[in-house]
Amino acid sequence: MTTTTSTELKEIRDLILQLDKKIDALDKKVDVNTARTEEKLDAINQRLESMDKRMEKLEDGTQKQVWALISIVGVAVLGILGRLLLFPSRPIG
């Protein structure tokens, strides 16, 4: 069995303290990187939300255009039917 001297114990203690400092430094780096990542994710989420709002506006606008087109075609068909029913002897054109 070997015995350890006080000098060896101090060296081991110093090595442990150095490792502890390195671990603390790495922990700080991880915290900083985590904060940066969270900020970037928040910015991405904001962009996605604004894109969703824009898409909703586009969908509403497109739906209104479709209904306007349907209305125009309906009025045109009603006009042609009315012309044929009210004036059947006259040719169209």
N, C-alpha and C positions, 0 to 999 in steps of 0.2 A: 504494500500500500504506500502511496506517495503522500507526502505532506506538502501543503501549499504555504508559501511564505506570505507575509504581509505585502511585499512588493508585488507579487503575482496577483494577489487579491485586488490591489489598487489598480493594476493594469486591466484586470477583468472589469472592475467597476468603471474605469474610464472608457473602456470599449462599450460597455452597456450604455453609458451616458451619451457617447457619440451616436450610437444607434438610435437612442431615444430622440436626439436632436434631429437626426435625419428623418425619422418617422414623422416628427412634428412638421418638418418642412414639407414633406410629401403630403401630409394631411392638409396643410394650408393650400398647396397647389391644387389638390383635388377639390377643396372648397371653392377656390377661385374659378376653376374650370366648370364646376357645377353651376355656379352663379351665372357665368357667361352663357352656358347652354340653356339655362332657364330663360334668360333674357332673349336669346335667339328664338326659342320656342314661343315665347309670348308674342314676339314680333310676327312670326309666321302665323300664329293663330289670329292675330289682328288682320293680317292680309287676307287670310281665308274667309274671315267673317265679312270683310268688305267685298270680297268677290262674290260671296253668297248673296249679299244684298243687291249687288249689280245684276246677278243672274235672275233674281226674283223680279227686278224691274224690267229686265228684257223679256222674261216670260209673260209678265202682265201686258207689256206693250205688244208682244206678238199675238197674244190672245185677243186683244182689242182690235188688231188689224184683221185677224181672221173673222171676227164677228162683223166688222165693217164690210168686208168683202162679201160675206154671206148676205148681209142686208142689201147691198147694192145689187147682187144677182137676184135676190128675191123681188126687189122693186122692179127690176128689168123684166122678170118673168111675169109679174102681175101686170105690168104695162102692156106687154105683148098680148097676154090673155084678155085684158080689157079691150084692147084694140080689136082683137078678133071677135069678141063677143058683141061689142057695141057697133062695130062697122064690119060685118062679115062679107059684104059684097066688094069692098074696096081692097085692092091688092096692097100688100106691105111693100114699101120701098119707094 
